[in-house]
Amino acid sequence: MVQRHHGKTGLGVALSKKINGEVISADSMQIYKELNIGTAKVQENEKDGIAHHLIDICSVRDKYSVAEFKKMCYDKIIDIKKRNKIPVIVGGTGLYISSVVNNMSFDEEMINQEYRDYLYALANLKSNQYVYELLKNIDEKSAKEIHPNNLKRVIRAIEIAKNSNRLKSEHIKEEKERIKNEQSEYDFLVFYIDFDRETLYERINKRVDIMIKEGLLDEAKEVYNMKLSSDCTCMQSIGYKEFFPYFEGKLSLEATIEKLKKDTRKYAKRQETWFKNKLDIIKIDGNLSNTQKVKYIISYLIKS
């Protein structure tokens, strides 16, 4: 069998074994029961006896928010600590991790489903760019930090401005001040596996090739056949939507796979920038073995 997880997932298991830990997944795609290959979801035999939480907790048709993740994650932290174990949060969804580490607050009352549906319909009718231009006119600062094709975040920024009479950029500034002034209940250490750009891109290309061999095409076709609404997370995330033009005869399979690799590389670059700018991270050399990485992390745990 191909060893897929020598990154975050493999390290999470190796660390948990050493420190009597349990893994909490902070991956916004691995929460979905139907998505396995495209999310590089950890398999049972790869868990090596370590309990994993917040994986396969809902369907792609369910609504699931960052606020829900934060609550569920804190509940799991309490449960794990009660059993005298150490919670190890593993994943690459920056906002999920930040919501817990920074104890972010969420204004759920700002959600207006009717207006949200209207914006998604507008994007379908005209384009993502059209809706992005609406955001630029309302909150140019936020627009600069959001990719035009990240429709979910674009619409959320518009919602905040419309429903709260505050710009999202102002909301973020207030949130940062609140975080600075509040003492978190837990002391978190955030470790970031750092690869040089060439190695990172090589790993991404190889991972996509492995996913194709494991059956990603069939899994993407199943998602395509579900005819999900455009506000479903998996319709916005990389790994599935890239195949839709191929299923519609608009793109060759070779071009589709190349586009998936390219989009994943771009996402990884944005993700890297986000983590380095938004969180107080401790870098780990990605070229170290898992044994060496675990020793490095434990040395920090002893110091703190």
Sequence and secondary structure as in RCSB ss.txt:
>XXXX:A:sequence
MVQRHHGKTGLGVALSKKINGEVISADSMQIYKELNIGTAKVQENEKDGIAHHLIDICSVRDKYSVAEFKKMCYD
KIIDIKKRNKIPVIVGGTGLYISSVVNNMSFDEEMINQEYRDYLYALANLKSNQYVYELLKNIDEKSAKEIHPNN
LKRVIRAIEIAKNSNRLKSEHIKEEKERIKNEQSEYDFLVFYIDFDRETLYERINKRVDIMIKEGLLDEAKEVYN
MKLSSDCTCMQSIGYKEFFPYFEGKLSLEATIEKLKKDTRKYAKRQETWFKNKLDIIKIDGNLSNTQKVKYIISY
LIKS
>XXXX:A:secstr
     SSHHHHHHHHHHHHTEEEEE  TTTTBTT  TTTT   GGGSTT  EESSS B TTS   HHHHHHHHHH
HHHHHHHTT EEEEE S HHHHHHHHTT    GGG  HHHHHHHHHHHHHT HHHHHHHHHHH HHHHHHS TT 
HHHHHHHHHHHHHHSS HHHHHHHHHHHHHHS  SS   EEEEE  HHHHHHHHHHHHHHHHHHTHHHHHHHHHH
TT  TTSHHHHSTTTGGGHHHHTTSS HHHHHHHHHHHHHHHHHHHHHHHHHHS EEEEETTS HHHHHHHHHHH
HHH 
